[in-house]
Structure formats: C-alpha cells, structure tokens
Amino acid sequence: MSWQREGASTWINGEVRAAGAVIADAAGVTAVVHTLAKAPHAADAIATALIEQEVRQSCDD
C-alpha cells in the first residue's frame, strides 16, 4: 500500500494475516494504530473511531 487521499483524509495501511497497521490523518487529527490477532480491517476501524471521538470531543469543548 501507499499513502492514499480522499477529500481531507490521508492514510497508509497494511495488513498481513492477523496483524494490521494504519496511520490516518483526518480533520486535523492523526491516529496511529497497530493490531494483532484481530479481524481484517480492524486497525482501520479503530483509527476511524479514534479520530471521530477526538473530533466530537473538540466540538463539545
């Protein structure tokens, strides 16, 4: 995989068997996630959830 862009989001990810890693930047928030023994795309899902949580918290402030 290489760096990918969609709108204001930039990310890179990679998976090998049950291990995954992602670096994602969206809405001014960067998440770095590494997973072991998880389902496919788990690192992507966790990074997305972390970014969404951070954006919600910053809107509440």
N, CA, C and O atoms as a GROMACS GRO file, in nm:
protein
  244
    1MET      N    1   0.083  -0.119   0.000
    1MET     CA    2   0.000   0.000   0.000
    1MET      C    3   0.087   0.125   0.000
    1MET      O    4   0.203   0.122   0.041
    2SER      N    5   0.031   0.230  -0.046
    2SER     CA    6   0.098   0.358  -0.043
    2SER      C    7   0.006   0.459   0.025
    2SER      O    8  -0.108   0.428   0.059
    3TRP      N    9   0.057   0.580   0.043
    3TRP     CA   10  -0.026   0.685   0.100
    3TRP      C   11  -0.147   0.706   0.010
    3TRP      O   12  -0.133   0.710  -0.112
    4GLN      N   13  -0.262   0.720   0.070
    4GLN     CA   14  -0.387   0.740  -0.004
    4GLN      C   15  -0.454   0.867   0.045
    4GLN      O   16  -0.436   0.908   0.160
    5ARG      N   17  -0.529   0.930  -0.042
    5ARG     CA   18  -0.602   1.052  -0.006
    5ARG      C   19  -0.746   1.042  -0.054
    5ARG      O   20  -0.775   0.992  -0.162
    6GLU      N   21  -0.835   1.092   0.030
    6GLU     CA   22  -0.975   1.104  -0.006
    6GLU      C   23  -1.027   1.227   0.065
    6GLU      O   24  -1.037   1.228   0.187
    7GLY      N   25  -1.061   1.330  -0.011
    7GLY     CA   26  -1.103   1.455   0.050
    7GLY      C   27  -0.990   1.510   0.134
    7GLY      O   28  -0.878   1.526   0.086
    8ALA      N   29  -1.019   1.540   0.261
    8ALA     CA   30  -0.919   1.596   0.352
    8ALA      C   31  -0.847   1.487   0.432
    8ALA      O   32  -0.765   1.518   0.518
    9SER      N   33  -0.876   1.360   0.403
    9SER     CA   34  -0.815   1.250   0.478
    9SER      C   35  -0.695   1.193   0.402
    9SER      O   36  -0.697   1.180   0.280
   10THR      N   37  -0.591   1.159   0.478
   10THR     CA   38  -0.472   1.094   0.424
   10THR      C   39  -0.441   0.975   0.512
   10THR      O   40  -0.447   0.986   0.635
   11TRP      N   41  -0.407   0.861   0.453
   11TRP     CA   42  -0.376   0.745   0.534
   11TRP      C   43  -0.287   0.648   0.459
   11TRP      O   44  -0.275   0.651   0.337
   12ILE      N   45  -0.224   0.560   0.538
   12ILE     CA   46  -0.150   0.446   0.485
   12ILE      C   47  -0.185   0.329   0.575
   12ILE      O   48  -0.195   0.343   0.697
   13ASN      N   49  -0.202   0.213   0.515
   13ASN     CA   50  -0.232   0.096   0.597
   13ASN      C   51  -0.168  -0.026   0.537
   13ASN      O   52  -0.126  -0.027   0.421
   14GLY      N   53  -0.161  -0.129   0.615
   14GLY     CA   54  -0.106  -0.255   0.569
   14GLY      C   55  -0.153  -0.367   0.660
   14GLY      O   56  -0.165  -0.350   0.781
   15GLU      N   57  -0.178  -0.482   0.600
   15GLU     CA   58  -0.221  -0.598   0.677
   15GLU      C   59  -0.147  -0.721   0.629
   15GLU      O   60  -0.123  -0.739   0.510
   16VAL      N   61  -0.112  -0.806   0.724
   16VAL     CA   62  -0.052  -0.935   0.695
   16VAL      C   63  -0.116  -1.035   0.790
   16VAL      O   64  -0.098  -1.026   0.911
   17ARG      N   65  -0.189  -1.127   0.736
   17ARG     CA   66  -0.260  -1.228   0.815
   17ARG      C   67  -0.342  -1.160   0.925
   17ARG      O   68  -0.436  -1.088   0.894
   18ALA      N   69  -0.309  -1.180   1.051
   18ALA     CA   70  -0.389  -1.126   1.160
   18ALA      C   71  -0.325  -1.002   1.222
   18ALA      O   72  -0.358  -0.966   1.335
   19ALA      N   73  -0.237  -0.936   1.150
   19ALA     CA   74  -0.174  -0.814   1.200
   19ALA      C   75  -0.206  -0.699   1.105
   19ALA      O   76  -0.203  -0.716   0.983
   20GLY      N   77  -0.235  -0.585   1.161
   20GLY     CA   78  -0.265  -0.469   1.078
   20GLY      C   79  -0.206  -0.344   1.139
   20GLY      O   80  -0.184  -0.336   1.260
   21ALA      N   81  -0.182  -0.246   1.053
   21ALA     CA   82  -0.132  -0.116   1.099
   21ALA      C   83  -0.187  -0.008   1.009
   21ALA      O   84  -0.207  -0.028   0.890
   22VAL      N   85  -0.212   0.108   1.068
   22VAL     CA   86  -0.262   0.222   0.990
   22VAL      C   87  -0.214   0.351   1.055
   22VAL      O   88  -0.208   0.362   1.178
   23ILE      N   89  -0.182   0.447   0.972
   23ILE     CA   90  -0.160   0.585   1.014
   23ILE      C   91  -0.262   0.666   0.936
   23ILE      O   92  -0.260   0.666   0.813
   24ALA      N   93  -0.350   0.735   1.006
   24ALA     CA   94  -0.457   0.810   0.940
   24ALA      C   95  -0.459   0.953   0.991
   24ALA      O   96  -0.439   0.978   1.110
   25ASP      N   97  -0.482   1.046   0.901
   25ASP     CA   98  -0.493   1.187   0.936
   25ASP      C   99  -0.620   1.241   0.872
   25ASP      O  100  -0.636   1.237   0.750
   26ALA      N  101  -0.711   1.290   0.955
   26ALA     CA  102  -0.837   1.346   0.906
   26ALA      C  103  -0.885   1.450   1.006
   26ALA      O  104  -0.870   1.432   1.127
   27ALA      N  105  -0.941   1.556   0.956
   27ALA     CA  106  -0.996   1.663   1.040
   27ALA      C  107  -0.893   1.718   1.138
   27ALA      O  108  -0.928   1.760   1.248
   28GLY      N  109  -0.766   1.717   1.098
   28GLY     CA  110  -0.662   1.769   1.184
   28GLY      C  111  -0.620   1.677   1.296
   28GLY      O  112  -0.548   1.718   1.386
   29VAL      N  113  -0.665   1.552   1.292
   29VAL     CA  114  -0.633   1.453   1.395
   29VAL      C  115  -0.557   1.338   1.329
   29VAL      O  116  -0.596   1.291   1.222
   30THR      N  117  -0.449   1.294   1.393
   30THR     CA  118  -0.372   1.180   1.342
   30THR      C  119  -0.386   1.064   1.438
   30THR      O  120  -0.369   1.080   1.559
   31ALA      N  121  -0.415   0.946   1.384
   31ALA     CA  122  -0.424   0.823   1.465
   31ALA      C  123  -0.324   0.722   1.410
   31ALA      O  124  -0.314   0.704   1.289
   32VAL      N  125  -0.252   0.658   1.499
   32VAL     CA  126  -0.158   0.552   1.463
   32VAL      C  127  -0.203   0.428   1.539
   32VAL      O  128  -0.207   0.429   1.662
   33VAL      N  129  -0.236   0.322   1.467
   33VAL     CA  130  -0.292   0.202   1.529
   33VAL      C  131  -0.221   0.079   1.474
   33VAL      O  132  -0.196   0.068   1.354
   34HIS      N  133  -0.188  -0.015   1.565
   34HIS     CA  134  -0.133  -0.145   1.527
   34HIS      C  135  -0.217  -0.251   1.596
   34HIS      O  136  -0.245  -0.240   1.716
   35THR      N  137  -0.258  -0.353   1.523
   35THR     CA  138  -0.338  -0.459   1.582
   35THR      C  139  -0.273  -0.595   1.557
   35THR      O  140  -0.204  -0.616   1.457
   36LEU      N  141  -0.295  -0.686   1.651
   36LEU     CA  142  -0.251  -0.826   1.638
   36LEU      C  143  -0.370  -0.915   1.670
   36LEU      O  144  -0.448  -0.887   1.760
   37ALA      N  145  -0.383  -1.023   1.596
   37ALA     CA  146  -0.489  -1.122   1.618
   37ALA      C  147  -0.628  -1.060   1.615
   37ALA      O  148  -0.712  -1.091   1.700
   38LYS      N  149  -0.651  -0.974   1.519
   38LYS     CA  150  -0.782  -0.910   1.502
   38LYS      C  151  -0.836  -0.943   1.364
   38LYS      O  152  -0.764  -0.995   1.278
   39ALA      N  153  -0.962  -0.913   1.342
   39ALA     CA  154  -1.026  -0.934   1.212
   39ALA      C  155  -0.966  -0.839   1.108
   39ALA      O  156  -0.909  -0.736   1.144
   40PRO      N  157  -0.979  -0.873   0.979
   40PRO     CA  158  -0.930  -0.783   0.874
   40PRO      C  159  -0.991  -0.643   0.889
   40PRO      O  160  -1.109  -0.629   0.925
   41HIS      N  161  -0.913  -0.543   0.863
   41HIS     CA  162  -0.952  -0.401   0.867
   41HIS      C  163  -0.980  -0.350   1.008
   41HIS      O  164  -1.035  -0.241   1.023
   42ALA      N  165  -0.942  -0.424   1.111
   42ALA     CA  166  -0.964  -0.380   1.248
   42ALA      C  167  -0.886  -0.252   1.278
   42ALA      O  168  -0.938  -0.162   1.344
   43ALA      N  169  -0.762  -0.244   1.231
   43ALA     CA  170  -0.682  -0.123   1.256
   43ALA      C  171  -0.747  -0.001   1.192
   43ALA      O  172  -0.750   0.106   1.253
   44ASP      N  173  -0.800  -0.015   1.071
   44ASP     CA  174  -0.871   0.095   1.005
   44ASP      C  175  -0.991   0.139   1.087
   44ASP      O  176  -1.013   0.259   1.108
   45ALA      N  177  -1.069   0.042   1.134
   45ALA     CA  178  -1.190   0.074   1.211
   45ALA      C  179  -1.155   0.144   1.342
   45ALA      O  180  -1.222   0.239   1.381
   46ILE      N  181  -1.050   0.098   1.409
   46ILE     CA  182  -1.009   0.159   1.536
   46ILE      C  183  -0.960   0.302   1.511
   46ILE      O  184  -0.996   0.393   1.586
   47ALA      N  185  -0.877   0.322   1.409
   47ALA     CA  186  -0.826   0.456   1.378
   47ALA      C  187  -0.940   0.551   1.346
   47ALA      O  188  -0.941   0.665   1.392
   48THR      N  189  -1.037   0.505   1.266
   48THR     CA  190  -1.152   0.588   1.233
   48THR      C  191  -1.231   0.626   1.357
   48THR      O  192  -1.270   0.742   1.373
   49ALA      N  193  -1.254   0.530   1.445
   49ALA     CA  194  -1.328   0.557   1.569
   49ALA      C  195  -1.253   0.656   1.658
   49ALA      O  196  -1.315   0.745   1.717
   50LEU      N  197  -1.122   0.642   1.667
   50LEU     CA  198  -1.043   0.736   1.748
   50LEU      C  199  -1.050   0.878   1.693
   50LEU      O  200  -1.065   0.974   1.770
   51ILE      N  201  -1.040   0.891   1.563
   51ILE     CA  202  -1.047   1.024   1.502
   51ILE      C  203  -1.186   1.085   1.523
   51ILE      O  204  -1.198   1.202   1.560
   52GLU      N  205  -1.290   1.006   1.500
   52GLU     CA  206  -1.427   1.055   1.521
   52GLU      C  207  -1.449   1.097   1.666
   52GLU      O  208  -1.511   1.200   1.692
   53GLN      N  209  -1.398   1.019   1.761
   53GLN     CA  210  -1.411   1.052   1.903
   53GLN      C  211  -1.341   1.184   1.934
   53GLN      O  212  -1.396   1.269   2.004
   54GLU      N  213  -1.220   1.202   1.884
   54GLU     CA  214  -1.144   1.324   1.910
   54GLU      C  215  -1.214   1.446   1.850
   54GLU      O  216  -1.218   1.552   1.912
   55VAL      N  217  -1.268   1.432   1.730
   55VAL     CA  218  -1.338   1.542   1.664
   55VAL      C  219  -1.464   1.578   1.743
   55VAL      O  220  -1.493   1.696   1.762
   56ARG      N  221  -1.539   1.476   1.790
   56ARG     CA  222  -1.660   1.503   1.871
   56ARG      C  223  -1.622   1.577   2.000
   56ARG      O  224  -1.688   1.673   2.038
   57GLN      N  225  -1.515   1.531   2.067
   57GLN     CA  226  -1.473   1.595   2.192
   57GLN      C  227  -1.431   1.740   2.169
   57GLN      O  228  -1.461   1.827   2.251
   58SER      N  229  -1.362   1.766   2.059
   58SER     CA  230  -1.319   1.903   2.034
   58SER      C  231  -1.437   1.994   1.999
   58SER      O  232  -1.433   2.115   2.023
   59CYS      N  233  -1.543   1.936   1.941
   59CYS     CA  234  -1.664   2.014   1.911
   59CYS      C  235  -1.741   2.046   2.039
   59CYS      O  236  -1.807   2.150   2.048
   60ASP      N  237  -1.733   1.956   2.138
   60ASP     CA  238  -1.803   1.975   2.264
   60ASP      C  239  -1.736   2.079   2.354
   60ASP      O  240  -1.800   2.135   2.443
   61ASP      N  241  -1.609   2.103   2.330
   61ASP     CA  242  -1.534   2.198   2.414
   61ASP      C  243  -1.571   2.342   2.388
   61ASP      O  244  -1.516   2.433   2.451
   0.00000   0.00000   0.00000
